């Protein structure tokens, strides 16, 4: 595996200029528009405006108190969903800059990609999916789309943020096409909220997303592979000895140990993590450049029409990625103590859902209880799901304590 970015590619053949966007980058001055037409800005591109709208949302602020892996009660040095999101955005922007893409679009997709997460991370998502299964289930990616197209109510003329087609496409398809050419789901049935939105604003679910969205997706993998190791070492669920099970990590530890013998544990950890991010980023850049050289795209549409993802790991790094995920799954995500916390968190989500469905007035917010009595059973269930998904960890625990005699411990 290459340890540094290859520099032998013909940059002009790839459309690179001196600080200019590549010809296959998304063009912020000629987007495919917004669902509700708006006048342009004299000072910001449409992708800059999208990013700014995302940052100013309630959903973005709530990420501060939503779980990444370790619940906030475990300590305030662990990543939250917000700090994870910021790290993803930083890596996405670095990749976009190296490939001469539109950095604002890449950053915007990274910043919005986890808006639909429930309290307590994937545990909350699984619990809410179980509750909503008779009504189409729950998918955090589809919920992110609902947040930015319906649930955020900030503007006088429309619900949601009225983001550009490119930002919405990136949000929905950053992990690849959702449909095959003949309309079948690539990863099971396409969530209904996505299909419903596409009826009025077609996001072309059978094609890849822009390269900006692709770098945001791989940045997500790089970020959590790295910071979950960091948090795992901090928590004690991981040890340096355990990291030796992954040859890539073992090599990084030898490299740091040889250069800085006797380094204290916290600095040793940081030196490993910064090298891990660098090697993974450089690997993605190298692979992306090789695939771009083969594809020779002349427009962003050529990236969407390609038969494979462009921004991805090499085979060697993909194997490392698999080994790291296996390590994290065995040592952290499925650790008995973590599993007990997850079980308790799931119970809180299920209890709240049942309580809100039985008595919507318990949501105690006029905007959420108004007209709910007129809704169908399915619409009412989805409405409660929307409310519950927007709750932070802290608020969910607080409300559970108000409604129930006993609230499970989450530490």
Steps between C-alpha positions, in 0.01 A plus 500: 500500500629843415591702808488833324300660222626412156605809304550352156150566366448760231311768691394689188357185345283468811377855462699640791607860492697718736245516783209462257226242518538191290271465201322209670431696819150621582456855374360725774398766247285272287325264740191302413309734724277488804149360537381853571682747270695775673708793385875446509742672735757759393749384761453124543459206267193281538711228665637751751144604580404135547786444742412814695134400524600159630722645773227735623237228552360369824586150379869592477506639855328189634786282380700635795293285736455189287706184546778396268615187688532599865202668665569847641472377859820301445706819476525821300822407320334240279375584152141601460308489173594867452875460549489197273322707236760778522783248458326349196460846348869580552611180327245544219626850436862380490411231245298747292789745493747233390269391216404858400135451586252748641601510865179666616279225358720226648497674837124557488426133430732400785336744742145384422555125464401410859208738553256210515667314785289430806610537861745226604645449152433182306340346809225760491464454126453125535244545777301760307513286186344216698222728622433641153540177306124466434511848343810467281767491768764759580819581310729779620600598147138538394437690823781740414317575176176559694680741732638719221193488275215503751572510873724806531261794496704819468405669177185694414450349154570129549555218749850360533814669370428492125849367430631459146442181307871417533499525879186288530636247254820480703308453823288219361756321278839564662533125564416414139190446283184397683344335195605283210414602146185289510374664819601245761655613828875447520488450878145383552191711455562870457353686802162652423596856604767499231264363235234753597740791468631378165149515355521879512878547473668205329839425658575229243542214744654259247816705443802579712516834675754772426864445586452757776243273665724199451790662686260592782399134525853362517592779743231362733674160500842654559373717784321236705763231437750737656308672777329183621846354559600818683186492716539125551853545635380785723219283640719196563295272274796501262869458582808553287552125512159447338590737219781264400232267358479740205835496313449857374458632855785287628724658236394850604576422864848371411561813294402731784679293762825498302490874446380599849612233750337532841227737378210542746183311409284800404760637259574151369131455420478833320809426290346170391164659416643787296703254295197279450297790361786612276562153352131441436449842342805454278376155399161638394665781303726255318214263410273789398764645270562161339128447437457851367786441260325186374156658477613838360175676606428827321212606723349422839234298320769258384580424863133425568477277196811297588462131573686515830585726788806721447592620850582180683777299665751281322458126548770502767347788693151355460628187674646718776163676527329163538747390769457824697120473487523139620725607788262779601199270476657231718669718759264799531163483326425148630672530835260372772501834682424691179231248408332553838501876447359450151223280638406767754511777239276299268251455783485876551427562131229232486338621820487858372357395164220301663424783742482763225279286277265427789486865607650749251448777752802361686717657230398831661569713192210660316676477164519122544160434657289731284280310253646161594153375587402544133787286370472143381661229712804483269542878483468523878768235549737679262429831672593352838808344340607839367469655844685218673778491240569867559553457874849516649627235740462737795147603410387142440624398845341807659161436341516131590560594864198729487271234355621183671579392855828337401750601232776253406858597576717588199847458646 
